[in-house]
Amino acid sequence: MALTLYVDAARFRANQHRILATQPEVVPVAKGNGYGLGNTRLATEARNLGVDTMAVGTYAEIADVTDEFPGSLLVLTPWRSFEAPVEPNPRLIHTIGRVEDLAGLLERDPDARFVLERMTSMLRHGFQPRELREAGDFLRDRPSARFEGVAMHLPMGGASHLSEVQRLMTDAVAAGLPPTTIWVSHLTDPELVQLARSWPDYTIRPRIGTDLWLGDRGAFRVCATVLDVHEVEKGDLFGYRGRTAPKAGTILVVSGGTAHGIGLESPTGANTLKARAGAIARGGMDAAGFVRSPYSIGGKQRLFAEPPHMQASMLFNPQGAPVPAVGDEVDVRVRYTATSFDRVVIA
Ligand SMILES: *Cc1c(COP(=O)(O)O)cnc(C)c1O
């Protein structure tokens, strides 16, 4: 049985439409595990939103979305000769961050569409000012090249990134790049308004993943299934490591393991010597080396009886606590971007 992500369809889509209403130029981002929902499902959501462009993280992810989403596909990972597709694809918008890659792309496909990525304070990918000017010079000799704008990937949170964007835009102008589109990430709504005001000749397109898909956390519930229930007495053996139960209770085998991204939580309580001494004095389960799990039963977070297995986990349910039945579902707290669900139910 499954680790399931239940999605409240109405809330999930209301959040998407709230973002679309304030950011009509939004470029939905689908990458990695599709923010828990899967890239193919996100492509369908993006199609239903009616946007003309969505973004994927890598060239390998194009296959996940190309059948469901009919529009343009911006690839966020910069083009490199050794991993970009060889066949021209007019739906793709490539990201270019080096002059040699611009030359390489256009040599392979003179009609290729591309954005030039300007390096930001993240120091991930992109042109420095001098290189951007070189790219501008290169493009001046190729007026038919399909330049589709300047891309910037900004850090998250912290102080406003607006002044940084303004500075980086000055470099784009200095490079002689024609005003087209500015593709940005992680700017707030007021910052995007300001940016549009400063650069009225440009279209500002925010690339949004997390807020678009996971913006309303109340729309999601993650459940595991109870696969087996075993009563134990103090001293009974269990598990891969032949541990003994430190007291009477129930071992629950639940769906979800390392293959799903279920991991160990930090130990219970404050992880100080004093707290640990207190726990040992009380004879607590954490003193016996049991660690907190992300599973909750009847609203109470339970301990792993041993580290998660590949597809299932063993929990310890203390005596006296309500015991779920085989087939019951229990709540699990996970990071959506790091979890592979067996099922996603949008209803
Ligand atoms: C992942 C990513 C985004 C979207 O980020 P979220 O925080 O999920 O909205 C935007 N731009 C780039 C380049 C990215 O890699």
The ligand as a MOL file (V3000), in Angstrom:
LIG
                    3D

  0  0  0     0  0            999 V3000
M  V30 BEGIN CTAB
M  V30 COUNTS 15 15 0 0 0
M  V30 BEGIN ATOM
M  V30 1 C 13.5080 26.4190 -9.1940 0
M  V30 2 C 13.6770 27.6750 -9.9250 0
M  V30 3 C 12.6880 28.6450 -9.9030 0
M  V30 4 C 11.4210 28.4850 -9.0980 0
M  V30 5 O 11.7250 28.5300 -7.7370 0
M  V30 6 P 10.5930 28.4060 -6.6230 0
M  V30 7 O 11.2710 28.8400 -5.3820 0
M  V30 8 O 10.1640 26.9900 -6.5710 0
M  V30 9 O 9.4780 29.3190 -7.0190 0
M  V30 10 C 12.8770 29.7880 -10.6600 0
M  V30 11 N 13.9980 29.9600 -11.3790 0
M  V30 12 C 14.9850 29.0390 -11.4240 0
M  V30 13 C 16.2070 29.2860 -12.2450 0
M  V30 14 C 14.8610 27.8680 -10.6870 0
M  V30 15 O 15.8360 26.9560 -10.7320 0
M  V30 END ATOM
M  V30 BEGIN BOND
M  V30 1 1 1 2
M  V30 2 1 2 3
M  V30 3 2 2 14
M  V30 4 1 3 4
M  V30 5 2 3 10
M  V30 6 1 4 5
M  V30 7 1 5 6
M  V30 8 2 6 7
M  V30 9 1 6 8
M  V30 10 1 6 9
M  V30 11 1 10 11
M  V30 12 2 11 12
M  V30 13 1 12 13
M  V30 14 1 12 14
M  V30 15 1 14 15
M  V30 END BOND
M  V30 END CTAB
M  END
